[in-house]
């Protein structure tokens, strides 16, 4: 029997484009599979440029703290494809097992009968097959790209549709303006179903999202900053909506942006009919939520021992300009609490705006060490990343790997151990977690 890796490799030949946004092909396949997308538990559908995964992580942690079984679909994976499909069970879900995944993929391959279909479409169909056949209380469903024409947007009647922060990314597919990108994200809103709009960084995005939700007659429309608000007060997270106020601990996930994601998660759960939890359950979820590769502190594993003694090592897959802005703000907050020289270890794809990403760290980072991303044809050469860092006013160097970059820091003289941020790509984050021996669980 073929493994899931062998099946996925075979699927790559079924369509010439890795990305080709359309619903026709997956609708055809789902019909042949007897419509598993119509036999799912209640679905909370999540789109957005940044914050989708963290918002889902908070929702999952809160729901599981309440004793519910939670299916989760996210992308991309960091180390193994199986991370994309978490099958719910009481006491905590688990990544799909190899035998079950391979069997679902084989069924989809047989039903598709060698017709054109993208890798994301056929694997999404396999996920729906699994989610339909394994009982659970809720499915947290992340959009792959955009929203309107994303393969996940075959869900006709979600319990709620959520759009997190909208920014510039994937402009080749979604448009080169904030308005165009927001319109694509808003395509997941459905008539008569709740639409939850996270606090937005761009007023234009907020306006488009609200207008599209109103035009399709989503109901209710719940807008961050209006129907709900979230802020920090004396080191606590304060959430407020028409049902009252919650005084909660700061989330386990680092960075001020996680306050917004946590608040959006609470609003989404309430909109979807999962809002009757005791405050203690919400608290438990916030302090146990994990989302690998997003401001993740690497305190154990193989890599910390390569860096200068006492160093902090942080890992984040952020790769677009707004992701860089959020990361820089988080590093600035850490600097205020505990001063340390900041070193960036950066690898990026050629499809990303590396200049705009790096400019966020001008005046904040002491040094940028550019590294290649192994096994990625679209990776930007480390020399190019280093040159762009210099253009942004940052001192830069190159190393052949993350391991070499960390080891090279032992040759510097530090007034105090450095704070090291490995960033620029989710592919790099996956490479780091694999090398560190700490893959997602």
SETI-334335 format. One record per residue (C-alpha): residue number from 1; x, y, z; residue in three letters. Coordinates in pm, 1 decimal, decimal comma. Layout:
REM residues N
<atom NUM <X Y Z> 'Ala'>
...
REM end
This chain:
REM residues 441
<atom 1 <0,0 0,0 0,0> 'Unk'>
<atom 2 <125,0 347,6 -86,4> 'Unk'>
<atom 3 <212,3 581,1 199,4> 'Unk'>
<atom 4 <49,8 922,8 234,1> 'Unk'>
<atom 5 <376,2 1080,4 111,4> 'Unk'>
<atom 6 <370,3 865,9 -203,8> 'Unk'>
<atom 7 <5,7 948,5 -270,4> 'Unk'>
<atom 8 <61,6 1321,7 -223,9> 'Unk'>
<atom 9 <362,0 1309,8 -457,4> 'Unk'>
<atom 10 <142,3 1142,1 -718,3> 'Unk'>
<atom 11 <-128,9 1406,4 -680,1> 'Unk'>
<atom 12 <118,0 1677,8 -779,8> 'Unk'>
<atom 13 <96,1 1554,1 -1138,9> 'Unk'>
<atom 14 <-280,4 1598,2 -1161,8> 'Unk'>
<atom 15 <-277,9 1972,8 -1217,6> 'Unk'>
<atom 16 <-6,1 2192,1 -1369,1> 'Unk'>
<atom 17 <-58,7 2470,6 -1115,6> 'Unk'>
<atom 18 <1,2 2425,1 -745,3> 'Unk'>
<atom 19 <-243,9 2709,3 -680,4> 'Unk'>
<atom 20 <-547,3 2762,6 -903,5> 'Unk'>
<atom 21 <-833,6 2911,6 -704,1> 'Unk'>
<atom 22 <-1162,8 2753,2 -806,3> 'Unk'>
<atom 23 <-1451,4 2561,7 -648,9> 'Unk'>
<atom 24 <-1552,7 2355,1 -954,0> 'Unk'>
<atom 25 <-1295,5 2079,0 -922,5> 'Unk'>
<atom 26 <-1345,0 2013,4 -550,9> 'Unk'>
<atom 27 <-1724,9 2031,6 -584,7> 'Unk'>
<atom 28 <-1704,1 1762,2 -852,2> 'Unk'>
<atom 29 <-1487,9 1540,5 -630,3> 'Unk'>
<atom 30 <-1700,3 1592,0 -318,2> 'Unk'>
<atom 31 <-2012,0 1493,6 -512,4> 'Unk'>
<atom 32 <-1843,1 1163,8 -609,1> 'Unk'>
<atom 33 <-1754,6 1111,6 -242,0> 'Unk'>
<atom 34 <-2122,4 1150,4 -139,4> 'Unk'>
<atom 35 <-2075,0 1505,4 -6,9> 'Unk'>
<atom 36 <-1878,5 1466,2 316,3> 'Unk'>
<atom 37 <-1882,0 1848,2 348,5> 'Unk'>
<atom 38 <-2255,1 1821,3 424,9> 'Unk'>
<atom 39 <-2200,3 1571,1 707,5> 'Unk'>
<atom 40 <-1964,6 1769,3 927,8> 'Unk'>
<atom 41 <-2006,4 1888,0 1287,3> 'Unk'>
<atom 42 <-2069,7 2264,2 1330,0> 'Unk'>
<atom 43 <-1799,2 2453,5 1137,8> 'Unk'>
<atom 44 <-1622,9 2773,9 1239,2> 'Unk'>
<atom 45 <-1459,5 2894,8 915,6> 'Unk'>
<atom 46 <-1156,7 3125,3 952,5> 'Unk'>
<atom 47 <-991,5 3346,1 688,1> 'Unk'>
<atom 48 <-741,3 3632,4 715,1> 'Unk'>
<atom 49 <-383,9 3727,1 627,3> 'Unk'>
<atom 50 <-234,8 3703,5 976,1> 'Unk'>
<atom 51 <-363,2 3550,0 1298,2> 'Unk'>
<atom 52 <-578,6 3267,9 1155,9> 'Unk'>
<atom 53 <-381,7 2987,0 1314,3> 'Unk'>
<atom 54 <-342,3 3155,8 1651,6> 'Unk'>
<atom 55 <-714,2 3238,6 1667,1> 'Unk'>
<atom 56 <-792,0 2873,5 1590,6> 'Unk'>
<atom 57 <-540,0 2761,7 1854,8> 'Unk'>
<atom 58 <-720,9 2970,0 2117,7> 'Unk'>
<atom 59 <-1062,3 2837,9 2011,4> 'Unk'>
<atom 60 <-937,5 2478,7 2021,1> 'Unk'>
<atom 61 <-782,4 2520,4 2365,1> 'Unk'>
<atom 62 <-1099,8 2676,3 2509,3> 'Unk'>
<atom 63 <-1328,3 2415,4 2352,8> 'Unk'>
<atom 64 <-1107,8 2128,1 2467,9> 'Unk'>
<atom 65 <-1091,8 2279,3 2817,4> 'Unk'>
<atom 66 <-1472,0 2251,5 2814,0> 'Unk'>
<atom 67 <-1442,4 1880,0 2738,6> 'Unk'>
<atom 68 <-1545,4 1898,6 2372,7> 'Unk'>
<atom 69 <-1400,3 1700,2 2081,8> 'Unk'>
<atom 70 <-1254,8 1942,0 1824,8> 'Unk'>
<atom 71 <-1154,7 1872,4 1464,5> 'Unk'>
<atom 72 <-899,5 2119,7 1322,4> 'Unk'>
<atom 73 <-787,2 2184,7 965,2> 'Unk'>
<atom 74 <-491,5 2419,4 913,0> 'Unk'>
<atom 75 <-218,0 2480,5 656,1> 'Unk'>
<atom 76 <63,2 2474,7 575,1> 'Unk'>
<atom 77 <225,1 2209,0 788,9> 'Unk'>
<atom 78 <564,2 2269,9 948,4> 'Unk'>
<atom 79 <725,3 1925,6 955,5> 'Unk'>
<atom 80 <472,7 1657,4 849,6> 'Unk'>
<atom 81 <159,1 1679,7 638,2> 'Unk'>
<atom 82 <-38,4 1506,0 915,8> 'Unk'>
<atom 83 <-26,9 1831,4 1118,7> 'Unk'>
<atom 84 <-291,5 1977,8 886,1> 'Unk'>
<atom 85 <-562,2 1738,4 1007,0> 'Unk'>
<atom 86 <-627,0 1709,4 1379,7> 'Unk'>
<atom 87 <-905,3 1465,2 1464,5> 'Unk'>
<atom 88 <-1103,4 1554,5 1773,1> 'Unk'>
<atom 89 <-1161,6 1343,4 2077,8> 'Unk'>
<atom 90 <-1255,9 1418,9 2436,5> 'Unk'>
<atom 91 <-940,5 1495,6 2630,2> 'Unk'>
<atom 92 <-761,8 1648,2 2330,2> 'Unk'>
<atom 93 <-738,9 1583,6 1958,0> 'Unk'>
<atom 94 <-449,1 1416,0 1778,0> 'Unk'>
<atom 95 <-293,1 1455,2 1435,9> 'Unk'>
<atom 96 <-437,8 1205,9 1190,2> 'Unk'>
<atom 97 <-266,2 868,1 1196,8> 'Unk'>
<atom 98 <-78,1 754,0 886,6> 'Unk'>
<atom 99 <-301,0 453,7 808,0> 'Unk'>
<atom 100 <-620,4 658,0 832,7> 'Unk'>
<atom 101 <-478,2 944,6 624,9> 'Unk'>
<atom 102 <-344,8 716,4 351,0> 'Unk'>
<atom 103 <-678,7 534,2 326,8> 'Unk'>
<atom 104 <-870,9 863,4 288,2> 'Unk'>
<atom 105 <-625,9 983,6 23,3> 'Unk'>
<atom 106 <-663,7 658,1 -169,9> 'Unk'>
<atom 107 <-1042,0 695,7 -168,3> 'Unk'>
<atom 108 <-1011,5 1049,5 -301,3> 'Unk'>
<atom 109 <-767,6 938,8 -569,6> 'Unk'>
<atom 110 <-1006,0 667,6 -687,3> 'Unk'>
<atom 111 <-1304,4 903,7 -690,1> 'Unk'>
<atom 112 <-1111,7 1173,5 -875,6> 'Unk'>
<atom 113 <-1012,9 928,6 -1152,5> 'Unk'>
<atom 114 <-705,7 1122,7 -1272,8> 'Unk'>
<atom 115 <-902,8 1438,8 -1352,3> 'Unk'>
<atom 116 <-732,7 1775,7 -1301,3> 'Unk'>
<atom 117 <-730,1 1885,7 -937,6> 'Unk'>
<atom 118 <-479,7 2075,9 -722,8> 'Unk'>
<atom 119 <-296,3 1916,4 -432,2> 'Unk'>
<atom 120 <-478,0 2142,1 -183,8> 'Unk'>
<atom 121 <-817,9 2054,7 -327,9> 'Unk'>
<atom 122 <-776,2 1677,4 -314,4> 'Unk'>
<atom 123 <-620,7 1681,7 32,1> 'Unk'>
<atom 124 <-899,3 1911,5 156,0> 'Unk'>
<atom 125 <-1151,1 1658,6 22,2> 'Unk'>
<atom 126 <-967,0 1386,3 216,0> 'Unk'>
<atom 127 <-984,8 1599,2 530,2> 'Unk'>
<atom 128 <-1360,6 1640,6 485,7> 'Unk'>
<atom 129 <-1397,6 1262,9 448,0> 'Unk'>
<atom 130 <-1215,3 1213,4 778,1> 'Unk'>
<atom 131 <-1400,7 1490,6 960,3> 'Unk'>
<atom 132 <-1737,0 1352,3 842,0> 'Unk'>
<atom 133 <-1661,0 998,9 957,3> 'Unk'>
<atom 134 <-1501,5 1069,7 1298,0> 'Unk'>
<atom 135 <-1755,1 1214,4 1546,1> 'Unk'>
<atom 136 <-1672,5 1551,8 1702,8> 'Unk'>
<atom 137 <-1850,7 1853,9 1849,0> 'Unk'>
<atom 138 <-1701,9 2120,5 1622,2> 'Unk'>
<atom 139 <-1467,9 2170,1 1325,2> 'Unk'>
<atom 140 <-1228,4 2465,9 1316,5> 'Unk'>
<atom 141 <-1160,3 2515,2 945,3> 'Unk'>
<atom 142 <-880,5 2741,5 821,4> 'Unk'>
<atom 143 <-889,2 2886,8 471,3> 'Unk'>
<atom 144 <-587,9 2789,4 262,0> 'Unk'>
<atom 145 <-561,4 3104,4 49,1> 'Unk'>
<atom 146 <-800,3 3396,2 14,7> 'Unk'>
<atom 147 <-1152,0 3279,6 89,2> 'Unk'>
<atom 148 <-1402,3 3328,9 -191,2> 'Unk'>
<atom 149 <-1255,2 3061,7 -420,8> 'Unk'>
<atom 150 <-1061,6 2862,3 -162,6> 'Unk'>
<atom 151 <-1135,4 2489,1 -157,5> 'Unk'>
<atom 152 <-1265,4 2515,7 200,5> 'Unk'>
<atom 153 <-1540,8 2754,0 88,2> 'Unk'>
<atom 154 <-1775,9 2471,4 -3,7> 'Unk'>
<atom 155 <-1921,5 2500,4 347,6> 'Unk'>
<atom 156 <-2268,5 2644,0 288,0> 'Unk'>
<atom 157 <-2389,4 2687,0 644,6> 'Unk'>
<atom 158 <-2106,1 2757,9 892,3> 'Unk'>
<atom 159 <-2177,4 2811,4 1260,7> 'Unk'>
<atom 160 <-1970,3 3128,6 1214,5> 'Unk'>
<atom 161 <-1731,7 3278,2 959,1> 'Unk'>
<atom 162 <-1436,4 3472,8 1096,2> 'Unk'>
<atom 163 <-1189,3 3707,0 925,8> 'Unk'>
<atom 164 <-873,8 3791,7 1121,2> 'Unk'>
<atom 165 <-630,2 4074,3 1036,4> 'Unk'>
<atom 166 <-609,4 4149,5 663,6> 'Unk'>
<atom 167 <-280,2 4263,0 512,7> 'Unk'>
<atom 168 <-77,5 4236,8 191,8> 'Unk'>
<atom 169 <23,8 3885,1 94,9> 'Unk'>
<atom 170 <-30,6 3656,5 -204,9> 'Unk'>
<atom 171 <-99,4 3963,1 -420,3> 'Unk'>
<atom 172 <-57,6 3755,4 -738,4> 'Unk'>
<atom 173 <-372,4 3565,5 -647,6> 'Unk'>
<atom 174 <-577,5 3802,4 -433,0> 'Unk'>
<atom 175 <-509,2 4148,5 -575,7> 'Unk'>
<atom 176 <-256,6 4416,7 -494,0> 'Unk'>
<atom 177 <-475,2 4641,9 -277,1> 'Unk'>
<atom 178 <-603,0 4596,4 77,3> 'Unk'>
<atom 179 <-956,9 4642,1 -54,0> 'Unk'>
<atom 180 <-921,5 4361,9 -310,3> 'Unk'>
<atom 181 <-764,5 4124,0 -58,6> 'Unk'>
<atom 182 <-1034,0 4199,3 201,0> 'Unk'>
<atom 183 <-1305,4 4131,8 -56,4> 'Unk'>
<atom 184 <-1158,5 3786,2 -124,3> 'Unk'>
<atom 185 <-1145,1 3708,2 249,3> 'Unk'>
<atom 186 <-1505,5 3826,5 293,2> 'Unk'>
<atom 187 <-1613,2 3560,8 43,5> 'Unk'>
<atom 188 <-1653,8 3313,6 331,7> 'Unk'>
<atom 189 <-1941,8 3512,4 484,8> 'Unk'>
<atom 190 <-2279,1 3343,8 436,1> 'Unk'>
<atom 191 <-2634,2 3476,8 436,2> 'Unk'>
<atom 192 <-2804,6 3444,9 773,1> 'Unk'>
<atom 193 <-2490,9 3316,1 946,1> 'Unk'>
<atom 194 <-2270,0 3503,3 1195,2> 'Unk'>
<atom 195 <-1980,4 3706,2 1052,7> 'Unk'>
<atom 196 <-1702,4 3792,1 1299,1> 'Unk'>
<atom 197 <-1454,5 4061,3 1192,9> 'Unk'>
<atom 198 <-1137,7 4095,0 1400,5> 'Unk'>
<atom 199 <-999,5 4441,5 1479,1> 'Unk'>
<atom 200 <-827,1 4549,1 1158,9> 'Unk'>
<atom 201 <-500,6 4733,8 1105,1> 'Unk'>
<atom 202 <-632,9 4903,0 789,9> 'Unk'>
<atom 203 <-959,1 5103,1 792,7> 'Unk'>
<atom 204 <-1011,1 5010,9 425,5> 'Unk'>
<atom 205 <-1013,0 4641,1 515,7> 'Unk'>
<atom 206 <-1259,3 4697,5 797,5> 'Unk'>
<atom 207 <-1492,3 4890,6 566,7> 'Unk'>
<atom 208 <-1485,7 4629,7 288,2> 'Unk'>
<atom 209 <-1541,7 4341,5 530,8> 'Unk'>
<atom 210 <-1840,5 4513,5 691,7> 'Unk'>
<atom 211 <-1989,4 4613,6 356,3> 'Unk'>
<atom 212 <-1956,3 4261,4 216,5> 'Unk'>
<atom 213 <-2105,6 4106,7 530,2> 'Unk'>
<atom 214 <-2399,3 4348,5 508,0> 'Unk'>
<atom 215 <-2444,4 4291,9 133,4> 'Unk'>
<atom 216 <-2473,1 3914,8 172,9> 'Unk'>
<atom 217 <-2695,4 3964,8 480,0> 'Unk'>
<atom 218 <-2474,4 3780,2 723,8> 'Unk'>
<atom 219 <-2634,2 3788,4 1067,9> 'Unk'>
<atom 220 <-2530,3 3890,6 1318,9> 'Unk'>
<atom 221 <-2227,1 4096,6 1210,8> 'Unk'>
<atom 222 <-1981,8 4120,8 1499,8> 'Unk'>
<atom 223 <-1703,5 4375,2 1453,2> 'Unk'>
<atom 224 <-1396,8 4406,6 1673,3> 'Unk'>
<atom 225 <-1388,2 4748,8 1835,2> 'Unk'>
<atom 226 <-1765,8 4776,4 1814,8> 'Unk'>
<atom 227 <-1955,1 4463,9 1920,4> 'Unk'>
<atom 228 <-1655,6 4337,4 2117,5> 'Unk'>
<atom 229 <-1331,6 4484,2 2247,7> 'Unk'>
<atom 230 <-1015,1 4350,4 2401,9> 'Unk'>
<atom 231 <-729,0 4527,8 2576,3> 'Unk'>
<atom 232 <-456,4 4474,4 2835,1> 'Unk'>
<atom 233 <-496,2 4612,6 3184,2> 'Unk'>
<atom 234 <-244,2 4555,3 3465,0> 'Unk'>
<atom 235 <-102,3 4253,3 3285,6> 'Unk'>
<atom 236 <-444,7 4096,7 3230,8> 'Unk'>
<atom 237 <-659,3 4051,7 2919,7> 'Unk'>
<atom 238 <-992,5 4232,4 2942,6> 'Unk'>
<atom 239 <-1261,6 4118,4 2697,5> 'Unk'>
<atom 240 <-1597,0 4293,3 2671,8> 'Unk'>
<atom 241 <-1910,8 4249,9 2462,4> 'Unk'>
<atom 242 <-2285,4 4298,1 2510,5> 'Unk'>
<atom 243 <-2290,9 3998,9 2746,2> 'Unk'>
<atom 244 <-2047,0 4162,8 2985,9> 'Unk'>
<atom 245 <-1680,2 4170,7 3078,4> 'Unk'>
<atom 246 <-1423,4 3895,8 3123,6> 'Unk'>
<atom 247 <-1107,9 3964,3 3327,3> 'Unk'>
<atom 248 <-864,7 3698,3 3204,9> 'Unk'>
<atom 249 <-494,3 3610,6 3228,1> 'Unk'>
<atom 250 <-261,5 3705,8 2946,5> 'Unk'>
<atom 251 <-247,7 3431,6 2683,9> 'Unk'>
<atom 252 <31,7 3178,6 2686,0> 'Unk'>
<atom 253 <115,2 3280,4 2328,2> 'Unk'>
<atom 254 <364,2 3568,0 2328,4> 'Unk'>
<atom 255 <314,0 3909,9 2168,8> 'Unk'>
<atom 256 <57,8 4187,2 2210,5> 'Unk'>
<atom 257 <-109,4 4080,0 1883,9> 'Unk'>
<atom 258 <-218,8 3763,4 2061,1> 'Unk'>
<atom 259 <-453,6 3968,2 2278,2> 'Unk'>
<atom 260 <-649,2 4055,2 1963,7> 'Unk'>
<atom 261 <-643,1 3695,5 1842,1> 'Unk'>
<atom 262 <-763,6 3570,4 2180,5> 'Unk'>
<atom 263 <-1045,5 3825,5 2186,5> 'Unk'>
<atom 264 <-1147,0 3732,0 1833,3> 'Unk'>
<atom 265 <-1151,0 3364,5 1934,7> 'Unk'>
<atom 266 <-1385,1 3436,1 2226,5> 'Unk'>
<atom 267 <-1614,9 3645,1 2004,8> 'Unk'>
<atom 268 <-1619,8 3370,9 1740,0> 'Unk'>
<atom 269 <-1707,7 3098,0 1990,0> 'Unk'>
<atom 270 <-1990,1 3306,8 2130,1> 'Unk'>
<atom 271 <-2121,2 3385,9 1781,9> 'Unk'>
<atom 272 <-2110,8 3017,3 1688,0> 'Unk'>
<atom 273 <-2314,7 2909,8 1990,4> 'Unk'>
<atom 274 <-2026,8 2802,3 2215,5> 'Unk'>
<atom 275 <-2044,9 3100,6 2448,4> 'Unk'>
<atom 276 <-2184,3 2954,5 2768,9> 'Unk'>
<atom 277 <-1850,5 2850,9 2917,2> 'Unk'>
<atom 278 <-1759,2 2947,7 3270,4> 'Unk'>
<atom 279 <-1477,7 3207,8 3288,6> 'Unk'>
<atom 280 <-1250,1 2939,7 3436,3> 'Unk'>
<atom 281 <-1280,4 2738,6 3113,6> 'Unk'>
<atom 282 <-1188,1 3039,9 2900,7> 'Unk'>
<atom 283 <-895,8 3109,1 3135,9> 'Unk'>
<atom 284 <-774,1 2751,4 3107,3> 'Unk'>
<atom 285 <-786,0 2773,0 2727,8> 'Unk'>
<atom 286 <-591,4 3098,2 2707,8> 'Unk'>
<atom 287 <-308,1 2974,3 2927,4> 'Unk'>
<atom 288 <-271,5 2636,9 2753,5> 'Unk'>
<atom 289 <-308,3 2739,1 2387,7> 'Unk'>
<atom 290 <-6,7 2652,0 2174,2> 'Unk'>
<atom 291 <72,0 2733,3 1812,5> 'Unk'>
<atom 292 <414,7 2606,5 1700,6> 'Unk'>
<atom 293 <635,6 2833,0 1495,4> 'Unk'>
<atom 294 <464,2 3153,1 1605,2> 'Unk'>
<atom 295 <676,3 3340,4 1857,6> 'Unk'>
<atom 296 <774,6 3004,2 1999,1> 'Unk'>
<atom 297 <1050,9 3003,4 2258,1> 'Unk'>
<atom 298 <1304,9 2728,4 2188,4> 'Unk'>
<atom 299 <1425,0 2639,6 2535,0> 'Unk'>
<atom 300 <1492,7 2269,1 2476,0> 'Unk'>
<atom 301 <1614,7 2056,3 2189,3> 'Unk'>
<atom 302 <1938,2 2046,2 1990,7> 'Unk'>
<atom 303 <1967,6 2403,8 1866,3> 'Unk'>
<atom 304 <1982,3 2611,8 2189,1> 'Unk'>
<atom 305 <2312,7 2445,3 2280,9> 'Unk'>
<atom 306 <2473,9 2584,0 1963,5> 'Unk'>
<atom 307 <2417,6 2949,4 2057,8> 'Unk'>
<atom 308 <2608,1 3151,0 2318,8> 'Unk'>
<atom 309 <2527,3 3042,7 2674,3> 'Unk'>
<atom 310 <2226,6 3225,8 2817,1> 'Unk'>
<atom 311 <2082,7 3322,5 2476,9> 'Unk'>
<atom 312 <1710,1 3340,5 2415,7> 'Unk'>
<atom 313 <1596,6 3176,2 2091,0> 'Unk'>
<atom 314 <1256,9 3262,6 1942,9> 'Unk'>
<atom 315 <1104,2 3113,4 1629,7> 'Unk'>
<atom 316 <836,1 3269,8 1412,3> 'Unk'>
<atom 317 <714,7 3187,0 1061,6> 'Unk'>
<atom 318 <597,2 3543,5 990,8> 'Unk'>
<atom 319 <690,2 3642,7 636,1> 'Unk'>
<atom 320 <484,9 3940,2 513,3> 'Unk'>
<atom 321 <522,0 4312,3 596,5> 'Unk'>
<atom 322 <245,5 4313,4 859,1> 'Unk'>
<atom 323 <379,8 3994,9 1013,3> 'Unk'>
<atom 324 <717,5 4167,6 1038,4> 'Unk'>
<atom 325 <558,5 4471,3 1203,2> 'Unk'>
<atom 326 <390,2 4252,4 1465,4> 'Unk'>
<atom 327 <713,6 4062,2 1525,7> 'Unk'>
<atom 328 <915,8 4381,7 1565,9> 'Unk'>
<atom 329 <660,4 4511,9 1817,3> 'Unk'>
<atom 330 <686,7 4187,2 2013,8> 'Unk'>
<atom 331 <1066,4 4209,5 2016,2> 'Unk'>
<atom 332 <1038,9 4572,5 2128,0> 'Unk'>
<atom 333 <816,3 4468,0 2418,0> 'Unk'>
<atom 334 <1067,1 4201,3 2520,8> 'Unk'>
<atom 335 <1345,9 4458,7 2502,2> 'Unk'>
<atom 336 <1155,3 4688,7 2739,8> 'Unk'>
<atom 337 <1108,9 4408,4 2991,4> 'Unk'>
<atom 338 <1459,1 4262,8 2960,4> 'Unk'>
<atom 339 <1721,3 4433,7 2745,6> 'Unk'>
<atom 340 <1929,1 4209,5 2519,3> 'Unk'>
<atom 341 <2097,0 4258,1 2179,7> 'Unk'>
<atom 342 <1862,6 4131,2 1905,1> 'Unk'>
<atom 343 <1994,0 3909,5 1625,3> 'Unk'>
<atom 344 <1773,9 3800,8 1335,8> 'Unk'>
<atom 345 <1838,3 3472,5 1157,5> 'Unk'>
<atom 346 <1633,6 3513,8 840,0> 'Unk'>
<atom 347 <1538,5 3292,0 546,1> 'Unk'>
<atom 348 <1271,8 3402,3 298,7> 'Unk'>
<atom 349 <1102,1 3298,4 -22,3> 'Unk'>
<atom 350 <1152,4 3502,9 -336,5> 'Unk'>
<atom 351 <775,3 3552,7 -358,5> 'Unk'>
<atom 352 <769,0 3758,7 -37,1> 'Unk'>
<atom 353 <844,0 4129,0 10,9> 'Unk'>
<atom 354 <1168,4 4083,4 202,6> 'Unk'>
<atom 355 <1254,9 4455,0 202,7> 'Unk'>
<atom 356 <927,6 4556,0 365,2> 'Unk'>
<atom 357 <956,0 4270,0 614,9> 'Unk'>
<atom 358 <1311,3 4362,4 718,3> 'Unk'>
<atom 359 <1252,2 4738,1 741,0> 'Unk'>
<atom 360 <1040,0 4675,6 1050,3> 'Unk'>
<atom 361 <1360,1 4584,4 1237,9> 'Unk'>
<atom 362 <1569,2 4889,7 1145,2> 'Unk'>
<atom 363 <1705,0 5040,7 1467,7> 'Unk'>
<atom 364 <1595,1 4735,7 1664,6> 'Unk'>
<atom 365 <1812,5 4445,4 1544,6> 'Unk'>
<atom 366 <2187,7 4447,7 1606,8> 'Unk'>
<atom 367 <2261,3 4200,7 1326,9> 'Unk'>
<atom 368 <2086,1 4005,9 1051,1> 'Unk'>
<atom 369 <2223,8 3665,6 952,7> 'Unk'>
<atom 370 <2068,3 3544,8 628,5> 'Unk'>
<atom 371 <2038,1 3170,6 564,4> 'Unk'>
<atom 372 <1900,8 2958,9 278,5> 'Unk'>
<atom 373 <1580,9 2757,3 316,5> 'Unk'>
<atom 374 <1666,6 2398,1 242,9> 'Unk'>
<atom 375 <1474,5 2216,6 -27,6> 'Unk'>
<atom 376 <1271,0 2516,1 -147,7> 'Unk'>
<atom 377 <1311,4 2607,6 -514,3> 'Unk'>
<atom 378 <1143,5 2944,5 -450,9> 'Unk'>
<atom 379 <1380,4 3033,0 -164,7> 'Unk'>
<atom 380 <1556,5 3368,4 -193,7> 'Unk'>
<atom 381 <1937,7 3331,1 -191,2> 'Unk'>
<atom 382 <2086,4 3423,8 146,0> 'Unk'>
<atom 383 <2314,3 3677,1 -24,3> 'Unk'>
<atom 384 <2008,0 3860,4 -158,7> 'Unk'>
<atom 385 <1842,6 3870,0 182,6> 'Unk'>
<atom 386 <2163,3 4006,4 336,1> 'Unk'>
<atom 387 <2182,8 4276,3 66,7> 'Unk'>
<atom 388 <1822,6 4381,4 131,6> 'Unk'>
<atom 389 <1896,6 4397,2 504,2> 'Unk'>
<atom 390 <2189,8 4629,9 435,7> 'Unk'>
<atom 391 <1964,1 4849,2 220,8> 'Unk'>
<atom 392 <1730,0 4870,4 521,3> 'Unk'>
<atom 393 <2019,1 4998,0 734,4> 'Unk'>
<atom 394 <2087,8 4668,7 911,2> 'Unk'>
<atom 395 <2426,4 4506,0 957,3> 'Unk'>
<atom 396 <2414,3 4169,9 783,3> 'Unk'>
<atom 397 <2605,2 3851,0 711,3> 'Unk'>
<atom 398 <2530,9 3509,4 561,1> 'Unk'>
<atom 399 <2569,0 3154,3 688,7> 'Unk'>
<atom 400 <2495,6 2823,8 512,1> 'Unk'>
<atom 401 <2240,6 2704,1 773,1> 'Unk'>
<atom 402 <2056,8 2798,8 1089,8> 'Unk'>
<atom 403 <2293,8 2577,3 1286,8> 'Unk'>
<atom 404 <2595,1 2761,0 1142,5> 'Unk'>
<atom 405 <2429,7 3096,9 1213,2> 'Unk'>
<atom 406 <2374,4 3010,4 1580,1> 'Unk'>
<atom 407 <2726,1 2872,8 1619,5> 'Unk'>
<atom 408 <2876,8 3183,3 1455,0> 'Unk'>
<atom 409 <2739,9 3401,4 1733,4> 'Unk'>
<atom 410 <2992,5 3245,4 1972,9> 'Unk'>
<atom 411 <3259,1 3444,0 1787,6> 'Unk'>
<atom 412 <3104,8 3777,5 1887,4> 'Unk'>
<atom 413 <3171,0 3965,7 2210,1> 'Unk'>
<atom 414 <2837,2 4027,4 2385,9> 'Unk'>
<atom 415 <2775,0 4265,1 2674,1> 'Unk'>
<atom 416 <2490,4 4026,5 2761,8> 'Unk'>
<atom 417 <2365,1 3707,6 2593,0> 'Unk'>
<atom 418 <2173,7 3784,5 2272,5> 'Unk'>
<atom 419 <1805,3 3744,1 2193,9> 'Unk'>
<atom 420 <1787,8 3549,6 1866,6> 'Unk'>
<atom 421 <1480,0 3558,2 1643,5> 'Unk'>
<atom 422 <1466,8 3298,3 1364,2> 'Unk'>
<atom 423 <1206,1 3422,2 1116,5> 'Unk'>
<atom 424 <1100,5 3495,5 759,2> 'Unk'>
<atom 425 <922,8 3178,4 647,7> 'Unk'>
<atom 426 <701,5 2897,7 774,1> 'Unk'>
<atom 427 <918,0 2662,0 567,3> 'Unk'>
<atom 428 <1220,4 2779,2 765,6> 'Unk'>
<atom 429 <1025,2 2737,5 1090,1> 'Unk'>
<atom 430 <947,0 2378,3 995,2> 'Unk'>
<atom 431 <1309,7 2313,7 907,9> 'Unk'>
<atom 432 <1415,1 2451,2 1247,7> 'Unk'>
<atom 433 <1165,4 2244,9 1446,5> 'Unk'>
<atom 434 <1273,4 1929,8 1265,2> 'Unk'>
<atom 435 <1642,3 2005,3 1321,4> 'Unk'>
<atom 436 <1573,3 2085,0 1686,8> 'Unk'>
<atom 437 <1394,8 1753,9 1740,6> 'Unk'>
<atom 438 <1077,3 1931,9 1859,1> 'Unk'>
<atom 439 <815,4 1886,4 1584,4> 'Unk'>
<atom 440 <454,2 1993,9 1650,1> 'Unk'>
<atom 441 <247,0 1747,8 1853,6> 'Unk'>
REM end
